[in-house]
Amino acid sequence: MENTGANIQIEHGGNPPPYYLVIKPTEPPPPYTRVQSLPEAPPVVPYYTSHPLPQELPPHVPQRVITSQLQDLPDQRQSRLVVTHHKKARCYGGSGGSVLILVLVGIAIWLGVRYGMAVMSRGKSDTCPPYAVICDGHSDCQHGSDETICVRFGENNELQVMTSNSSGFLPVCFADWNQNLATQTCEQLGFRGSYRYGALKSTASSFLFVTSQSSDPIQGKVNVSTSCPGKRSAFLQCSDCGRPETSARIIGGSVASTGQWPWQVSLHFEGSHVCGGSVVSQDFIVSAAHCFNSEPQSGKIAENWRVYLGVESQYMLPPPHYIADIIIHELYNPKTHDNDIALLKLTQPINFTSTVKPVCLPAYDQVVLTGTECWTTGFGVTQEGEALGSSQLMEVALEIIDRTVCNTDYKGLISNNMLCAGDMNGSRDTCQGDSGGPLVCQENDGRWYLFGVTSWGSGCGRVNSPGVYSNVHTLLAWIHSKMEEDRP
């Protein structure tokens, strides 16, 4: 995580304080490429940092890497978001053997910008029979991808479902809703239960009414209705997310306090810290695809990785968790860095504590606005070109930068699946070792939401070269569908 100057106040700009706590890596990091101009793809480097810490070998666990193709490890970089208690912004928008892309092409186009994903499964197009029906509650396709795009959450966690009989997503009427339905729905989505549910006043003209208490997916036990008693829709939360034990913040960048960022994880590859990640449930971690896109393919072998939770110091590591599945976005492009996101499924569920908690995933139409102040965290190096990573978890506040402004500086390389955050003056940025880590913003409900995943950039803390993050908003449906496909 880069800093280049003295203390700052977020409201007025400036530089964060220097970060001094660093330790030497076990081996030299990849060469750092100095950029003279931006070619077709940005000249960036993987932000990997090694820490010489003794590690116990993990047990052998059968694993698979779910990806469409094997690529060379790309050059990448990281950045972070800025959220303060004054600038919080939320915006709501509103034949046999044939492959899934043929079966689902209509719905994929309809979902379009809202979901920003291709409907694919486990790294390849899913195979579906000619009689496949989307969102009828019964899996027709080989990997069930005809049923994993049917549930989403709207504003205030309103549960919205698409069925084979509806023209789109509709709210679920709260009448006849109960704890059993809440638990079943959350388990369907890859969680291990529900946290809370309740009723919301709705202005919708059509609803989905629960007509069955069976074990079918929620989309298979509701019917469309124009009436709903009291016009009350159901809201649902599957976890108590985004609420750290400690809330105090030091504006400008500092060593993080215990429990401040309980969703932050440290991903170790063959004994060294390489990337960050974010806990989103008891079984899943969100990180960056480029962290696992190595050549040779050892980075894709799950048993080479260990996951450390609640870490504040690389010298005080808890017992590790192990990875069962590495799920890389099927459309990840290591040259353009588009769709730079991965989902890790753990071999054992996480026990949440005061220092280990999940971050919230945003609603399907929840976006972060330009100028919003958010935070990023990581164990990365603190100066460009240094071979030293921070032994302590660092935090820094950043502002969301307008896409047009950022695209001008990056020659049109910023896709809809990316967002920019940082300081155009180059004083605040992430760097090597921060990859895959969170960019989080606090909303009016007091909870922290994952809006970005540290991805790439041109150098560290350079003028007019802000950090680029994977845009969780446009990749949200992919995250939910993979959690559902690989649910415990």
Secondary structure, DSSP 8 states (H G I E B T S, - for coil): -EE-SS--BTTTB--------EE--SS--------SS--SS----------------------EEE-SS------------B--SS----B----TTEEHHHHSHHHHHHHHHHH-----BTTB--EE-TT--TTSSS--STT-TTSSSSEEE-GGGBEEE--TTSSS-EEBBSTT--HHHHHHHHHHTT-SS-SEEEEEE---S-EEEE---SSS-GGGSEEEES--GGGEEEEEESS--S--S-----TT-EE--TTSSTTEEEEEETTEEEEEEEE-SSSEEEE-GGGG--SSGGGG-GGGEEEEES-SBTTS----B-EEEEEE-TT-BTTTTBT--EEEEESS-----SS----B---TT-B--TT-EEEEEE---SSTT-S-EESB-EEEEEEEE-HHHHHHHTTT---TTEEEEE-TTSSEE--TT-TT-EEEEE-TTS-EEEEEEEEE-SSSSBTTB-EEEEEHHHHHHHHHHHHHHT--
